[in-house]
Amino acid sequence: MALNLNAWDRAPRRVAIDSRRVRVGWFRTMDPHNMIGVTRAFQDRLALLVVPPEAAGPAAERAMAMAADATNGAGPAAVLAATGIDADAEDDART
């Protein structure tokens, strides 16, 4: 699992999930709020879009469909913006 170091309070190197230990990589160059990276056993890499929980259902569905489209090359922030989801809403709520 790969996460942005600046977006989390703690940075454990491994986390327990069921009976397994999952290695966590911390990076400063990833989108801090809208993406989680996952690498599977054979080095297949996936980028998972994180849709803010306050996003409206229809917009969230459009964002997930857009992110899953193999022909779409837009990054996480662009996908959320294209579907009308405010990616900075969580940051605004914290200040």
C-alpha positions in Angstrom: 0.0 0.0 0.0 1.3 3.5 -0.8 0.1 6.7 0.9 1.1 10.3 1.0 3.1 10.9 4.2 1.8 14.5 4.7 -1.9 13.4 4.8 -1.6 11.1 7.8 -0.9 11.6 11.5 1.0 8.3 11.9 3.2 6.5 9.4 3.4 2.8 10.4 5.7 0.6 8.1 3.2 -2.3 8.3 -0.4 -2.7 9.2 -2.3 -5.9 10.2 -5.2 -6.9 8.0 -7.0 -10.1 9.1 -4.1 -12.5 9.7 -1.6 -10.8 7.3 0.8 -7.9 7.7 0.7 -5.4 4.8 3.7 -3.2 4.1 3.0 0.5 3.8 5.1 2.8 1.7 5.0 6.5 2.4 5.6 9.1 -0.3 5.4 12.9 -0.5 4.8 13.0 -4.3 1.4 11.3 -4.4 -1.9 13.1 -4.4 -2.4 13.5 -0.6 -6.2 13.1 -0.4 -7.5 11.5 -3.5 -5.4 8.4 -4.2 -4.1 5.3 -2.6 -1.6 3.1 -4.4 -1.6 -0.7 -4.1 0.9 -3.2 -5.3 -0.1 -6.9 -5.4 2.2 -9.9 -5.0 3.4 -10.0 -8.6 4.1 -6.2 -8.7 0.8 -5.4 -10.4 0.1 -1.8 -9.5 -3.3 -0.2 -8.9 -4.2 3.4 -8.1 -7.4 3.7 -6.2 -9.4 6.9 -6.3 -10.6 8.1 -2.9 -14.0 9.9 -3.3 -14.7 12.2 -0.3 -17.6 10.8 1.8 -19.5 14.0 1.5 -19.7 13.7 -2.3 -23.2 13.4 -3.8 -24.1 9.8 -4.8 -24.5 10.5 -8.6 -21.3 12.5 -8.8 -19.4 9.8 -6.8 -20.8 7.1 -9.3 -19.6 9.2 -12.3 -16.2 9.7 -10.7 -15.8 6.0 -10.0 -16.9 5.1 -13.6 -14.4 7.7 -15.0 -11.6 6.4 -12.9 -12.3 2.8 -13.9 -12.3 3.7 -17.7 -9.0 2.3 -19.1 -9.0 5.0 -21.8 -9.1 7.8 -19.3 -5.7 9.3 -18.4 -6.9 11.9 -15.9 -5.4 12.0 -12.5 -7.5 11.8 -9.3 -7.9 15.6 -8.8 -9.0 16.0 -12.5 -11.5 13.1 -12.2 -13.1 14.7 -9.1 -13.2 18.1 -10.7 -14.7 16.8 -13.9 -17.5 15.2 -11.9 -18.2 18.3 -9.8 -16.7 16.9 -6.6 -14.8 19.4 -4.5 -11.6 17.6 -3.6 -10.6 20.4 -1.2 -13.8 20.2 0.9 -12.2 18.1 3.6 -9.2 20.5 3.8 -11.6 23.5 4.0 -13.5 21.7 6.9 -10.3 21.2 8.8 -9.4 25.0 8.8 
